[in-house]
Amino acid sequence: MEALASSPRALFAGTASPATALATPARWTPSSTRRVKAAAAAEPAGEAKPAAAAASPAPKKILKKKPVYSMKKGQIVRVEKEKYLNSINYLSVGHPPFYKGLDYIYEDRGEVLDIRIFEETGEYALIAWVGIPTPPAWLPTYMLIKSDKLDYERI
């Protein structure tokens, strides 16, 4: 321990002395400034760049394609009972055994409020049932039955 306390040069072998290392901190410059200085140093002085070479080509804009949905907002739908009872949506809720679901989603009309395509699971629609005080639900569109008319007969 005495050897370390008596000779600080052993700790700072790469520098001249610890006092000079602390007295002259390294200067930091942003990378954009370094690039400009390096480019200026690489070009010979007095030669001007042509205007075409000075302007770099603009990056091409990538336009996203609009998704094609199987339904429209405002569409009147019902839920197909067999597909819903065998889906992960029904099984994930944790209903008691022999529970067959809520009859209003099979019998009453629901309106499509929003449609989204999710990368992992596919196309889903946000359905709200008319005249039933329940919150809307996201359901896959493959289990929905479209209705052409607004007037319907209750099953």
DSSP file (Angstrom, degrees, kcal/mol; ACC not computed):
  #  RESIDUE AA STRUCTURE BP1 BP2  ACC     N-H-->O    O-->H-N    N-H-->O    O-->H-N    TCO  KAPPA ALPHA  PHI   PSI    X-CA   Y-CA   Z-CA
    1    1 A M     >        0   0    0      0, 0.0     4,-2.0     0, 0.0     5,-0.2   0.000 360.0 360.0 360.0 -36.4    0.0    0.0    0.0
    2    2 A E  H  >  +     0   0    0      1,-0.2     4,-2.3     2,-0.2     5,-0.2   0.860 360.0  57.3 -64.3 -34.3    2.9    2.3    0.8
    3    3 A A  H  > S+     0   0    0      1,-0.2     4,-1.6     2,-0.2    -1,-0.2   0.882 108.1  46.4 -65.9 -37.0    4.3    1.8   -2.7
    4    4 A L  H  4 S+     0   0    0      2,-0.2    -1,-0.2     1,-0.2    -2,-0.2   0.900 113.8  47.5 -71.4 -40.7    1.1    3.0   -4.3
    5    5 A A  H  < S+     0   0    0     -4,-2.0    -2,-0.2     1,-0.2    -1,-0.2   0.840 113.7  48.0 -69.5 -32.9    0.8    6.0   -2.1
    6    6 A S  H  < S+     0   0    0     -4,-2.3    -1,-0.2     1,-0.2    -2,-0.2   0.826 116.7  39.2 -81.1 -30.6    4.4    7.1   -2.6
    7    7 A S    ><  +     0   0    0     -4,-1.6     3,-1.1    -5,-0.2     4,-0.4  -0.816  55.0 173.0-124.5  94.1    4.6    6.8   -6.4
    8    8 A P  G >> S+     0   0    0      0, 0.0     4,-1.2     0, 0.0     3,-0.8   0.674  74.1  76.5 -70.6 -14.8    1.5    8.0   -8.2
    9    9 A R  G 34 S+     0   0    0      1,-0.2     6,-0.1     2,-0.2    -5,-0.1   0.786  84.0  64.5 -66.3 -25.2    3.2    7.5  -11.5
   10   10 A A  G <4 S+     0   0    0     -3,-1.1     3,-0.5     1,-0.2    -1,-0.2   0.829 102.6  48.5 -66.4 -30.6    2.7    3.8  -11.2
   11   11 A L  T <4 S+     0   0    0     -3,-0.8     2,-0.5    -4,-0.4    -1,-0.2   0.846 116.6  41.8 -76.0 -33.6   -1.0    4.4  -11.4
   12   12 A F    ><  +     0   0    0     -4,-1.2     3,-0.5     1,-0.2    -1,-0.2  -0.582  66.4 148.9-113.6  66.6   -0.8    6.7  -14.5
   13   13 A A  T 3  S+     0   0    0     -2,-0.5    -1,-0.2    -3,-0.5    -2,-0.1   0.812  70.2  55.2 -72.3 -29.1    1.8    4.9  -16.6
   14   14 A G  T 3  S+     0   0    0     -3,-0.2    -1,-0.2     3,-0.0     2,-0.2   0.689 104.8  58.5 -78.9 -18.6    0.3    6.1  -19.9
   15   15 A T  S <  S-     0   0    0     -3,-0.5    -3,-0.1    -6,-0.1     0, 0.0  -0.645  86.5-116.5-109.9 166.6    0.4    9.8  -19.1
   16   16 A A  S    S-     0   0    0      1,-0.3    -1,-0.1    -2,-0.2    -4,-0.1   0.955  90.0 -26.9 -66.8 -50.3    3.3   12.1  -18.1
   17   17 A S     >  -     0   0    0      1,-0.1     4,-1.8    -3,-0.0    -1,-0.3  -0.976  57.9-111.6-158.9 158.3    2.0   12.8  -14.7
   18   18 A P  H  > S+     0   0    0      0, 0.0     4,-1.8     0, 0.0     5,-0.2   0.830 114.9  58.3 -65.6 -29.3   -1.4   12.9  -13.0
   19   19 A A  H  > S+     0   0    0      1,-0.2     4,-1.7     2,-0.2     5,-0.1   0.916 108.4  43.9 -67.2 -42.1   -1.2   16.7  -12.6
   20   20 A T  H  > S+     0   0    0      1,-0.2     4,-1.6     2,-0.2    -1,-0.2   0.837 110.3  56.5 -72.2 -30.5   -0.9   17.2  -16.3
   21   21 A A  H  < S+     0   0    0     -4,-1.8    -1,-0.2     1,-0.2    -2,-0.2   0.873 113.2  40.6 -66.6 -36.0   -3.6   14.7  -17.1
   22   22 A L  H  < S+     0   0    0     -4,-1.8    -1,-0.2     1,-0.2    -2,-0.2   0.794 112.0  55.8 -81.5 -27.8   -6.1   16.6  -14.9
   23   23 A A  H  < S+     0   0    0     -4,-1.7    -2,-0.2     1,-0.2    -1,-0.2   0.804 108.4  47.4 -76.3 -28.8   -4.9   20.0  -16.0
   24   24 A T  S  < S-     0   0    0     -4,-1.6    -1,-0.2    -5,-0.1     3,-0.1  -0.783  77.3-167.2-116.6  88.0   -5.5   19.4  -19.7
   25   25 A P        -     0   0    0      0, 0.0     2,-0.2     0, 0.0    -3,-0.1  -0.376  32.1 -98.8 -71.4 153.3   -9.0   17.8  -20.3
   26   26 A A        -     0   0    0      1,-0.1     2,-0.4    -2,-0.1     0, 0.0  -0.493  37.9-124.1 -70.7 138.8   -9.8   16.3  -23.6
   27   27 A R        -     0   0    0     -2,-0.2     2,-0.5    -3,-0.1    -1,-0.1  -0.702  20.2-149.6 -89.0 134.5  -11.8   18.6  -25.8
   28   28 A W        -     0   0    0     -2,-0.4    -1,-0.0     0, 0.0     0, 0.0  -0.875  15.8-179.3-104.4 133.0  -15.1   17.3  -27.1
   29   29 A T        -     0   0    0     -2,-0.5     5,-0.1     2,-0.0    -2,-0.0  -0.978  34.9-101.9-127.8 145.5  -16.5   18.4  -30.4
   30   30 A P     >  -     0   0    0      0, 0.0     4,-1.8     0, 0.0     3,-0.4  -0.263  30.9-118.2 -62.4 153.4  -19.8   17.3  -32.0
   31   31 A S  H  > S+     0   0    0      1,-0.2     4,-2.2     2,-0.2     5,-0.2   0.827 113.0  58.5 -65.4 -31.9  -19.5   14.7  -34.8
   32   32 A S  H  > S+     0   0    0      1,-0.2     4,-1.9     2,-0.2    -1,-0.2   0.884 106.1  49.1 -65.4 -36.3  -21.0   17.0  -37.4
   33   33 A T  H  > S+     0   0    0     -3,-0.4     4,-2.3     2,-0.2    -2,-0.2   0.894 109.9  51.5 -68.1 -39.3  -18.2   19.6  -36.7
   34   34 A R  H  X S+     0   0    0     -4,-1.8     4,-2.4     1,-0.2    -2,-0.2   0.903 109.1  50.2 -63.9 -40.6  -15.6   16.9  -37.0
   35   35 A R  H  X S+     0   0    0     -4,-2.2     4,-2.4     2,-0.2    -1,-0.2   0.909 110.7  49.2 -64.5 -41.7  -17.0   15.7  -40.4
   36   36 A V  H  X S+     0   0    0     -4,-1.9     4,-2.2     2,-0.2    -2,-0.2   0.917 112.8  47.2 -64.1 -42.9  -17.0   19.3  -41.7
   37   37 A K  H  X S+     0   0    0     -4,-2.3     4,-2.0     1,-0.2    -2,-0.2   0.897 112.7  49.2 -65.5 -40.0  -13.4   19.8  -40.6
   38   38 A A  H  X S+     0   0    0     -4,-2.4     4,-1.6     2,-0.2    -2,-0.2   0.888 111.7  48.7 -67.1 -39.0  -12.3   16.5  -42.1
   39   39 A A  H  X S+     0   0    0     -4,-2.4     4,-1.4     2,-0.2    -2,-0.2   0.888 111.6  49.8 -67.9 -38.6  -14.0   17.3  -45.4
   40   40 A A  H  < S+     0   0    0     -4,-2.2    -2,-0.2     1,-0.2    -1,-0.2   0.869 111.3  49.1 -67.4 -36.3  -12.4   20.8  -45.5
   41   41 A A  H  < S+     0   0    0     -4,-2.0    -1,-0.2     1,-0.2    -2,-0.2   0.821 108.2  54.1 -72.6 -30.1   -9.0   19.3  -44.9
   42   42 A A  H  < S+     0   0    0     -4,-1.6    -1,-0.2    -5,-0.1    -2,-0.2   0.809  98.2  73.5 -75.0 -30.5   -9.4   16.7  -47.6
   43   43 A E  S  < S-     0   0    0     -4,-1.4     2,-0.2    -5,-0.1     3,-0.0  -0.632  88.4-116.6 -86.1 139.7  -10.3   19.2  -50.3
   44   44 A P    >   -     0   0    0      0, 0.0     3,-1.1     0, 0.0     2,-0.1  -0.524  37.4-106.7 -71.0 143.5   -7.5   21.4  -51.8
   45   45 A A  T 3  S+     0   0    0      1,-0.2     3,-0.1    -2,-0.2    -4,-0.0  -0.421  99.1  30.7 -71.5 143.5   -8.1   25.0  -51.1
   46   46 A G  T 3  S+     0   0    0      1,-0.3     2,-0.5    -2,-0.1    -1,-0.2   0.121  89.6 107.7  98.8 -21.0   -9.2   27.2  -54.0
   47   47 A E    <   -     0   0    0     -3,-1.1     2,-0.3     0, 0.0    -1,-0.3  -0.795  57.6-149.3 -93.5 130.7  -11.1   24.5  -55.9
   48   48 A A        -     0   0    0     -2,-0.5     3,-0.1    -3,-0.1    -3,-0.0  -0.730  15.6-118.6 -97.6 146.5  -14.9   24.9  -55.9
   49   49 A K        -     0   0    0     -2,-0.3     2,-0.1     1,-0.1    -1,-0.0  -0.518  32.2-105.8 -77.4 148.4  -17.3   22.0  -56.1
   50   50 A P     >  -     0   0    0      0, 0.0     4,-1.5     0, 0.0     3,-0.2  -0.450  29.1-119.2 -68.0 151.8  -19.7   21.8  -59.0
   51   51 A A  H  > S+     0   0    0      1,-0.2     4,-1.3     2,-0.2    -2,-0.1   0.847 111.3  54.2 -64.3 -35.0  -23.3   22.6  -58.0
   52   52 A A  H  4 S+     0   0    0      1,-0.2    -1,-0.2     2,-0.2    -3,-0.0   0.874 109.6  46.7 -69.0 -36.3  -24.6   19.2  -58.9
   53   53 A A  H  4 S+     0   0    0     -3,-0.2    -1,-0.2     1,-0.2    -2,-0.2   0.785 105.8  60.6 -76.0 -26.2  -22.1   17.4  -56.7
   54   54 A A  H  < S+     0   0    0     -4,-1.5     2,-0.7     1,-0.1    -1,-0.2   0.879  95.6  66.2 -70.2 -37.3  -22.7   19.6  -53.8
   55   55 A A  S  < S-     0   0    0     -4,-1.3    -1,-0.1     3,-0.0     3,-0.1  -0.759  80.0-145.8 -89.7 118.9  -26.4   18.7  -53.5
   56   56 A S        -     0   0    0     -2,-0.7    -2,-0.1     1,-0.1     2,-0.1  -0.516  33.0 -91.6 -79.2 151.5  -26.8   15.1  -52.5
   57   57 A P        -     0   0    0      0, 0.0    -1,-0.1     0, 0.0     3,-0.1  -0.367  44.4-111.1 -65.5 140.1  -29.9   13.3  -54.0
   58   58 A A        -     0   0    0      1,-0.1     2,-0.1    -3,-0.1     3,-0.1  -0.441  36.9-103.7 -69.9 141.0  -32.9   13.5  -51.8
   59   59 A P        -     0   0    0      0, 0.0     2,-0.2     0, 0.0    -1,-0.1  -0.396  39.7-108.0 -66.0 142.8  -34.0   10.2  -50.2
   60   60 A K        -     0   0    0      1,-0.1     2,-0.4    -2,-0.1     0, 0.0  -0.488  29.2-123.1 -72.9 137.6  -37.0    8.6  -51.9
   61   61 A K        -     0   0    0     -2,-0.2     2,-0.7    -3,-0.1    -1,-0.1  -0.671  18.0-143.0 -81.5 131.8  -40.2    8.7  -49.9
   62   62 A I        -     0   0    0     -2,-0.4     2,-0.5     2,-0.0    -1,-0.0  -0.856  13.9-150.9 -97.0 115.4  -41.7    5.3  -49.3
   63   63 A L        -     0   0    0     -2,-0.7     2,-0.3     1,-0.0    -2,-0.0  -0.724  10.4-133.8 -88.7 131.0  -45.4    5.5  -49.5
   64   64 A K        -     0   0    0     -2,-0.5     2,-0.2     1,-0.1    -1,-0.0  -0.634  21.7-119.5 -81.6 139.5  -47.3    3.0  -47.5
   65   65 A K        -     0   0    0     -2,-0.3    -1,-0.1     1,-0.1     3,-0.0  -0.554  28.9-112.3 -76.0 142.0  -50.1    1.2  -49.2
   66   66 A K        -     0   0    0     -2,-0.2    -1,-0.1     1,-0.1     2,-0.0  -0.563  37.9-111.6 -72.7 135.9  -53.5    1.8  -47.7
   67   67 A P        -     0   0    0      0, 0.0     2,-0.6     0, 0.0    -1,-0.1  -0.359  21.5-129.9 -68.7 148.8  -54.8   -1.5  -46.1
   68   68 A V        -     0   0    0     -3,-0.0     2,-0.3    -2,-0.0    -3,-0.0  -0.892  25.7-158.4-100.8 118.9  -57.8   -3.2  -47.8
   69   69 A Y        -     0   0    0     -2,-0.6    48,-0.0     2,-0.1    46,-0.0  -0.656  21.1-139.4 -98.2 153.2  -60.4   -4.0  -45.2
   70   70 A S  S    S+     0   0    0     -2,-0.3     2,-0.3     2,-0.0    -1,-0.1   0.595  87.8  32.0 -84.1 -11.1  -63.1   -6.6  -45.5
   71   71 A M  S    S-     0   0    0      4,-0.0     2,-0.3    75,-0.0    -2,-0.1  -0.849  74.7-126.9-136.6 171.1  -65.7   -4.3  -43.9
   72   72 A K    >   -     0   0    0     -2,-0.3     3,-1.6    42,-0.0    40,-0.2  -0.848  35.8 -94.1-117.5 157.5  -66.6   -0.6  -43.7
   73   73 A K  T 3  S+     0   0    0     -2,-0.3    40,-0.2     1,-0.2     3,-0.1  -0.486 114.0  30.5 -65.7 139.9  -67.2    1.6  -40.7
   74   74 A G  T 3  S+     0   0    0     38,-3.1    -1,-0.2     1,-0.3    39,-0.1   0.356  85.3 144.5  90.4  -5.5  -70.9    1.8  -39.9
   75   75 A Q    <   -     0   0    0     -3,-1.6    37,-2.3    37,-0.2     2,-0.5  -0.390  49.9-127.5 -66.0 142.5  -71.5   -1.7  -41.3
   76   76 A I  E     +AB 111 147A   0     71,-0.6    71,-2.2    35,-0.2     2,-0.3  -0.829  40.2 167.5 -94.9 128.8  -74.2   -3.7  -39.4
   77   77 A V  E     -AB 110 146A   0     33,-3.0    33,-2.7    -2,-0.5     2,-0.3  -0.879  27.2-154.3-137.0 164.0  -73.0   -7.2  -38.3
   78   78 A R  E     - B   0 145A   0     67,-1.9    67,-3.3    -2,-0.3     2,-0.4  -0.897  30.3-110.5-129.5 164.2  -73.8  -10.1  -36.1
   79   79 A V  E     - B   0 144A   0     26,-2.1     2,-0.5    -2,-0.3    65,-0.2  -0.825  25.3-124.2 -98.7 133.9  -71.4  -12.7  -34.6
   80   80 A E     >  -     0   0    0     63,-3.1     4,-2.1    -2,-0.4     5,-0.2  -0.680  21.0-146.9 -78.0 121.8  -71.4  -16.2  -35.9
   81   81 A K  H  > S+     0   0    0     -2,-0.5     4,-2.6     1,-0.2     5,-0.2   0.886  90.1  48.1 -62.5 -47.1  -72.0  -18.4  -32.8
   82   82 A E  H  > S+     0   0    0      1,-0.2     4,-1.2     2,-0.2    -1,-0.2   0.904 113.6  47.2 -64.7 -41.6  -70.0  -21.5  -33.6
   83   83 A K  H  4 S+     0   0    0      1,-0.2    -1,-0.2     2,-0.2    -2,-0.2   0.889 113.7  48.4 -67.4 -37.5  -66.9  -19.5  -34.7
   84   84 A Y  H >< S+     0   0    0     -4,-2.1     3,-1.4     1,-0.2     6,-0.5   0.919 109.2  51.3 -68.7 -42.9  -67.1  -17.4  -31.5
   85   85 A L  H 3< S+     0   0    0     -4,-2.6    -1,-0.2     1,-0.3    -2,-0.2   0.750 114.4  44.7 -68.4 -21.9  -67.5  -20.3  -29.1
   86   86 A N  T 3< S+     0   0    0     -4,-1.2    -1,-0.3    -5,-0.2    -2,-0.2   0.311  96.9 102.1-100.3   7.9  -64.4  -22.0  -30.6
   87   87 A S  S <> S-     0   0    0     -3,-1.4     4,-1.8    -4,-0.1     3,-0.2  -0.465  80.3-120.5 -93.0 163.5  -62.2  -18.9  -30.7
   88   88 A I  H  > S+     0   0    0      1,-0.2     4,-2.0     2,-0.2     5,-0.1   0.764 111.0  65.6 -69.1 -26.2  -59.4  -17.8  -28.4
   89   89 A N  H  4 S+     0   0    0      2,-0.2     4,-0.5     1,-0.2    -1,-0.2   0.914 106.6  40.2 -63.2 -42.8  -61.4  -14.7  -27.7
   90   90 A Y  H >> S+     0   0    0     -6,-0.5     3,-0.8     1,-0.2     4,-0.5   0.907 116.3  49.7 -71.9 -42.5  -64.2  -16.7  -26.0
   91   91 A L  H 3< S+     0   0    0     -4,-1.8     3,-0.5     1,-0.2    -2,-0.2   0.789 104.8  58.7 -69.6 -27.0  -61.7  -19.1  -24.2
   92   92 A S  T 3< S+     0   0    0     -4,-2.0    -1,-0.2     1,-0.2    -2,-0.2   0.663  91.1  70.0 -78.0 -14.9  -59.6  -16.3  -22.8
   93   93 A V  T <4 S-     0   0    0     -3,-0.8    -1,-0.2    -4,-0.5    -2,-0.2   0.833  98.4-130.7 -73.4 -31.8  -62.4  -14.7  -20.9
   94   94 A G     <  +     0   0    0     -4,-0.5    -3,-0.1    -3,-0.5    -2,-0.1   0.886  35.3 179.6  84.8  41.4  -62.6  -17.5  -18.4
   95   95 A H        -     0   0    0     -5,-0.5    -1,-0.1     1,-0.1     3,-0.1  -0.331  36.6 -94.8 -68.2 156.6  -66.3  -18.2  -18.4
   96   96 A P    >   -     0   0    0      0, 0.0     3,-1.4     0, 0.0    -1,-0.1  -0.289  58.0 -76.1 -66.1 160.5  -67.7  -21.0  -16.2
   97   97 A P  T 3  S+     0   0    0      0, 0.0     3,-0.1     0, 0.0     0, 0.0  -0.247 117.4  18.1 -59.2 146.9  -68.1  -24.5  -17.8
   98   98 A F  T 3  S+     0   0    0      1,-0.3     2,-0.5    -3,-0.1     0, 0.0   0.606  85.5 143.6  66.6  15.5  -71.1  -25.0  -20.0
   99   99 A Y    <   -     0   0    0     -3,-1.4    -1,-0.3     1,-0.1     3,-0.1  -0.746  34.5-164.5 -82.8 128.1  -71.5  -21.2  -20.4
  100  100 A K        -     0   0    0     -2,-0.5    -1,-0.1     1,-0.3   -15,-0.1   0.161  37.2-107.7-105.9  18.2  -72.6  -20.5  -24.0
  101  101 A G        -     0   0    0    -11,-0.1     2,-0.6   -16,-0.0    -1,-0.3  -0.218  49.8 -44.5  92.3-178.7  -72.0  -16.8  -24.3
  102  102 A L    >   -     0   0    0      1,-0.1     3,-1.1    -3,-0.1     4,-0.5  -0.811  44.2-148.7 -94.8 122.9  -74.1  -13.7  -24.4
  103  103 A D  T >> S+     0   0    0     -2,-0.6     4,-2.0     1,-0.2     3,-1.1   0.774  88.1  70.2 -66.3 -26.6  -77.1  -14.1  -26.7
  104  104 A Y  H 3> S+     0   0    0      1,-0.3     4,-1.8     2,-0.2    -1,-0.2   0.801  92.2  57.9 -66.1 -26.2  -77.3  -10.5  -27.8
  105  105 A I  H <4 S+     0   0    0     -3,-1.1   -26,-2.1     1,-0.2    -1,-0.3   0.750 113.6  39.3 -75.5 -19.6  -74.0  -10.7  -29.8
  106  106 A Y  H <4 S+     0   0    0     -3,-1.1    -2,-0.2    -4,-0.5    -1,-0.2   0.765 127.9  30.4 -93.0 -29.8  -75.6  -13.5  -31.9
  107  107 A E  H  < S+     0   0    0     -4,-2.0    48,-0.4    47,-0.1    -3,-0.2   0.851 108.3  63.0-101.7 -41.0  -79.1  -12.1  -32.2
  108  108 A D  S  < S-     0   0    0     -4,-1.8     2,-0.2    -5,-0.3    45,-0.0  -0.425  86.0-101.1 -88.5 163.2  -78.9   -8.3  -32.1
  109  109 A R        -     0   0    0     21,-0.1    21,-1.6    -2,-0.1     2,-0.3  -0.563  31.9-162.2 -84.0 146.4  -77.2   -6.1  -34.6
  110  110 A G  E     -AC  77 129A   0    -33,-2.7   -33,-3.0    -2,-0.2     2,-0.4  -0.938  11.3-135.7-123.8 150.4  -73.8   -4.6  -33.9
  111  111 A E  E     -AC  76 128A   0     17,-3.2    17,-2.2    -2,-0.3     2,-0.6  -0.885  18.0-123.3-109.4 137.2  -72.2   -1.6  -35.6
  112  112 A V  E     + C   0 127A   0    -37,-2.3   -38,-3.1    -2,-0.4    15,-0.2  -0.681  31.3 174.4 -77.8 117.0  -68.6   -1.5  -36.8
  113  113 A L  E     -     0   0A   0     13,-3.6     2,-0.3    -2,-0.6    -1,-0.2   0.800  64.7  -2.9 -91.6 -34.6  -67.0    1.5  -35.1
  114  114 A D  E     - C   0 126A   0     12,-0.8    12,-3.1   -42,-0.1     2,-0.4  -0.988  57.3-151.1-156.5 153.7  -63.4    0.9  -36.2
  115  115 A I  E     + C   0 125A   0     -2,-0.3     2,-0.3    10,-0.2    10,-0.2  -0.998  18.0 173.7-132.4 135.9  -61.3   -1.6  -38.2
  116  116 A R  E     - C   0 124A   0      8,-2.5     8,-3.0    -2,-0.4     2,-0.6  -0.983  25.6-140.6-138.7 149.8  -57.6   -2.3  -37.6
  117  117 A I  E     - C   0 123A   0     -2,-0.3     2,-0.4     6,-0.2     6,-0.3  -0.961  20.6-160.2-110.2 116.5  -55.2   -4.8  -39.0
  118  118 A F  E  >  - C   0 122A   0      4,-3.1     4,-2.0    -2,-0.6    -2,-0.0  -0.779  18.1-132.1 -96.6 141.2  -52.8   -6.1  -36.3
  119  119 A E  T  4 S+     0   0    0     -2,-0.4    -1,-0.1     1,-0.2     4,-0.1   0.893 100.7  34.7 -61.3 -44.0  -49.5   -7.7  -37.5
  120  120 A E  T  4 S+     0   0    0      1,-0.1    -1,-0.2     2,-0.1    -3,-0.0   0.851 130.0  26.4 -83.0 -34.4  -49.6  -10.8  -35.3
  121  121 A T  T  4 S-     0   0    0      1,-0.3     2,-0.3     3,-0.0    -2,-0.2   0.633  97.0-129.3-112.6 -15.4  -53.4  -11.5  -35.2
  122  122 A G  E  <  -C  118   0A   0     -4,-2.0    -4,-3.1    18,-0.1     2,-0.4  -0.702  55.1  -5.4 106.8-156.0  -55.0  -10.1  -38.3
  123  123 A E  E     +C  117   0A   0     -2,-0.3    18,-1.8    -6,-0.3    19,-0.4  -0.662  60.2 179.7 -88.8 129.9  -58.0   -7.9  -39.0
  124  124 A Y  E     -CD 116 140A   0     -8,-3.0    -8,-2.5    -2,-0.4     2,-0.4  -0.933  13.2-152.5-127.4 150.7  -60.2   -6.9  -36.1
  125  125 A A  E     -CD 115 139A   0     14,-3.0    14,-2.6    -2,-0.3     2,-0.7  -0.961  17.0-130.5-123.4 142.2  -63.3   -4.8  -35.8
  126  126 A L  E     -CD 114 138A   0    -12,-3.1   -13,-3.6    -2,-0.4   -12,-0.8  -0.835  32.9-165.3 -91.1 115.4  -64.6   -2.7  -32.9
  127  127 A I  E     -CD 112 137A   0     10,-3.1    10,-2.4    -2,-0.7     2,-0.4  -0.873  14.3-173.1-111.6 132.3  -68.2   -3.6  -32.5
  128  128 A A  E     -C  111   0A   0    -17,-2.2   -17,-3.2    -2,-0.4     2,-0.4  -0.988  22.8-132.2-120.3 133.7  -70.8   -1.8  -30.4
  129  129 A W  E >   -C  110   0A   0     -2,-0.4     3,-1.1   -19,-0.3     2,-0.3  -0.707  23.7-118.0 -90.8 134.8  -74.3   -3.3  -30.0
  130  130 A V  T 3  S+     0   0    0    -21,-1.6   -21,-0.1    -2,-0.4    -1,-0.1  -0.517  91.1   0.5 -75.0 127.6  -77.2   -1.0  -30.6
  131  131 A G  T 3  S+     0   0    0     -2,-0.3    -1,-0.2     1,-0.2    -2,-0.0   0.527 102.7 110.0  77.2   6.5  -79.5   -0.5  -27.6
  132  132 A I    <   -     0   0    0     -3,-1.1     2,-2.5     2,-0.1    -3,-0.2  -0.964  68.6-134.5-117.1 121.5  -77.5   -2.6  -25.3
  133  133 A P        +     0   0    0      0, 0.0    -3,-0.1     0, 0.0     0, 0.0  -0.381  64.4 114.8 -78.0  70.1  -75.6   -0.8  -22.5
  134  134 A T  S    S-     0   0    0     -2,-2.5    -5,-0.2    -5,-0.3    -2,-0.1  -0.937  70.4-101.2-130.4 155.5  -72.3   -2.7  -22.9
  135  135 A P        -     0   0    0      0, 0.0    -6,-0.1     0, 0.0    -8,-0.1  -0.398  47.5 -95.2 -71.8 155.2  -68.9   -1.4  -23.9
  136  136 A P        -     0   0    0      0, 0.0     2,-0.4     0, 0.0    -8,-0.2  -0.252  40.2-146.1 -65.8 160.3  -67.7   -2.1  -27.5
  137  137 A A  E     -D  127   0A   0    -10,-2.4   -10,-3.1    -3,-0.1     2,-0.6  -0.972  11.7-126.1-133.1 144.5  -65.6   -5.2  -28.1
  138  138 A W  E     +D  126   0A   0     -2,-0.4   -12,-0.2   -12,-0.2   -23,-0.0  -0.808  38.7 171.7 -87.3 121.8  -62.7   -6.0  -30.6
  139  139 A L  E     -D  125   0A   0    -14,-2.6   -14,-3.0    -2,-0.6     2,-0.1  -0.967  38.3-101.6-130.4 147.4  -63.6   -9.1  -32.5
  140  140 A P  E >   -D  124   0A   0      0, 0.0     3,-1.1     0, 0.0   -16,-0.3  -0.393  28.5-130.7 -64.9 144.9  -61.9  -10.8  -35.5
  141  141 A T  G >  S+     0   0    0    -18,-1.8     3,-1.4     1,-0.2   -17,-0.1   0.708  98.7  73.2 -73.8 -18.5  -63.7  -10.1  -38.8
  142  142 A Y  G 3  S+     0   0    0    -19,-0.4    -1,-0.2     1,-0.3   -59,-0.1   0.746  97.6  49.6 -67.8 -20.1  -63.7  -13.7  -39.8
  143  143 A M  G <  S+     0   0    0     -3,-1.1   -63,-3.1   -60,-0.1     2,-0.4   0.324  92.5  97.7 -99.7   8.7  -66.4  -14.4  -37.2
  144  144 A L  E <   -B   79   0A   0     -3,-1.4     2,-0.5   -65,-0.2   -65,-0.2  -0.786  61.4-147.7-100.9 141.4  -68.7  -11.6  -38.2
  145  145 A I  E     -B   78   0A   0    -67,-3.3   -67,-1.9    -2,-0.4     2,-0.1  -0.931  20.5-133.9-106.2 122.9  -71.7  -11.9  -40.5
  146  146 A K  E     -B   77   0A   0     -2,-0.5     2,-0.4   -69,-0.2   -69,-0.2  -0.442  12.4-153.1 -76.8 148.8  -72.4   -8.8  -42.6
  147  147 A S  E     -B   76   0A   0    -71,-2.2   -71,-0.6    -2,-0.1     5,-0.0  -0.987   7.1-160.4-121.8 132.6  -75.9   -7.4  -42.9
  148  148 A D  S    S+     0   0    0     -2,-0.4     2,-0.3   -73,-0.1    -1,-0.1   0.798  73.8  54.1 -81.6 -28.2  -76.9   -5.5  -46.0
  149  149 A K        -     0   0    0      2,-0.2   -73,-0.0     1,-0.1    -2,-0.0  -0.697  68.9-140.4-108.4 157.4  -79.9   -3.7  -44.5
  150  150 A L  S    S+     0   0    0     -2,-0.3     2,-0.3     2,-0.0    -1,-0.1   0.826  89.6  73.3 -79.9 -33.2  -80.4   -1.6  -41.4
  151  151 A D        +     0   0    0     -3,-0.0     2,-0.3     2,-0.0    -2,-0.2  -0.642  68.2 170.8 -82.1 140.3  -83.7   -3.2  -40.6
  152  152 A Y        -     0   0    0     -2,-0.3     2,-0.5    -5,-0.0   -43,-0.0  -0.925  33.1-119.5-144.6 163.2  -83.4   -6.7  -39.3
  153  153 A E        -     0   0    0     -2,-0.3     2,-0.3   -45,-0.0    -2,-0.0  -0.930  31.2-122.1-108.3 133.8  -85.4   -9.5  -37.7
  154  154 A R              0   0    0     -2,-0.5   -46,-0.1     1,-0.1   -47,-0.1  -0.572 360.0 360.0 -74.6 132.9  -84.5  -10.7  -34.3
  155  155 A I              0   0    0    -48,-0.4    -1,-0.1    -2,-0.3   -47,-0.1   0.470 360.0 360.0 -74.9 360.0  -83.7  -14.5  -34.4
